[in-house]
Amino acid sequence: MPRSNRPRRSATVRDEHVPLRSASFTRSEVAADGEWLVRSLSASGSGRSYRCPGCDQEIPAAVPHLVAWPAGEDGSVDERRHWHSPCWAARSRRAPGGRRR
């Protein structure tokens, strides 16, 4: 078998976390529930499943969605939440977990 000349990267380099505020594709949104930083993820950008806080349904891996976290100094990686795009847009009209107000 021929030798590969590609450099090998360790898993820690490949999976290294990108700081939340440094990404150029992050936008700021202000609503009644505060100021949020929002990042859209493409289907190829998500490799695992998440639970949407708006509808309490699973967001399967490889499905486009968005990530939102508080914009203030208190916003951290621990406060990131993955949302279906329609659930994020309708969050002011819905209670958490998909229950109507």
Residue pairs with C-beta under 8 A, 6 or more apart in sequence:
17 77
20 26
20 37
20 69
20 75
20 76
20 77
20 80
21 37
23 39
25 39
25 40
26 37
26 38
26 39
27 37
27 38
27 39
28 35
28 36
28 37
28 38
28 71
29 35
29 36
29 37
29 38
29 68
30 36
31 91
31 92
32 92
33 91
33 92
34 70
34 71
34 72
35 70
35 71
35 72
36 68
36 69
36 70
36 71
37 68
37 69
37 70
37 71
37 75
38 66
38 67
38 68
38 88
39 66
39 67
39 68
40 64
40 65
40 66
40 85
41 64
41 65
41 66
41 67
41 82
42 64
43 62
43 63
43 64
44 62
46 59
46 61
46 62
46 63
46 64
46 65
46 82
47 61
47 62
48 61
49 58
49 59
49 60
49 61
50 58
50 59
50 65
50 82
51 57
51 58
51 59
51 82
52 58
52 59
52 65
52 82
52 83
52 84
52 87
53 81
53 83
53 87
53 96
53 97
54 83
54 84
54 87
54 88
54 90
54 91
54 94
54 96
54 98
55 84
55 87
55 94
55 97
55 98
56 96
56 97
56 98
57 84
57 98
59 65
59 82
59 83
59 84
64 85
65 82
65 83
65 84
65 85
66 82
66 83
66 85
66 88
67 80
67 81
67 82
67 83
68 80
68 81
68 83
68 88
69 75
69 76
69 77
69 79
69 80
69 81
70 79
83 91
87 94
93 101
94 100
94 101
95 101
